[in-house]
Amino acid sequence: MYNNEVAGNTIRNNGFAGVTLHDHTPGQDFNGNEVENNWIGTNNVTGDPDFGVFRTTGILIASVADPVHVVIQDNHIEDNHFGIWTKNVPPNSFSDNTFDDVTVKVKQV
């Protein structure tokens, strides 16, 4: 799953994070995805057992082995414990996101 765009959506009340991208096998091409200009409310209400994230989360991008190059920008995220939770995503992937009532804006593992 590569070179996709998630843009201009209102996303809330989902079992998994509002935008969830999982890569479970080394060597998969998970690059070039963009998550931008979305309004994201409370999500991950049932938790994500694959990556052990059981607090509310707006965006979750995770790879088990390979670094993932994505763009996460210009999103408004509110009413979550984690705004953006990532595993194996470079820190320069995020820009100009806004957060309201978010305990941890960006968590990188």
Secondary structure, DSSP 8 states (H G I E B T S, - for coil): --S-EEES-EE-S-SS-SEEEEE-STT----S-EEES-EE-S--SS-BTTTTB-S-EEEEEEESSS----EEES-EEEEEEEEEEEES--GGGEES-EEEEEEEEEEE-
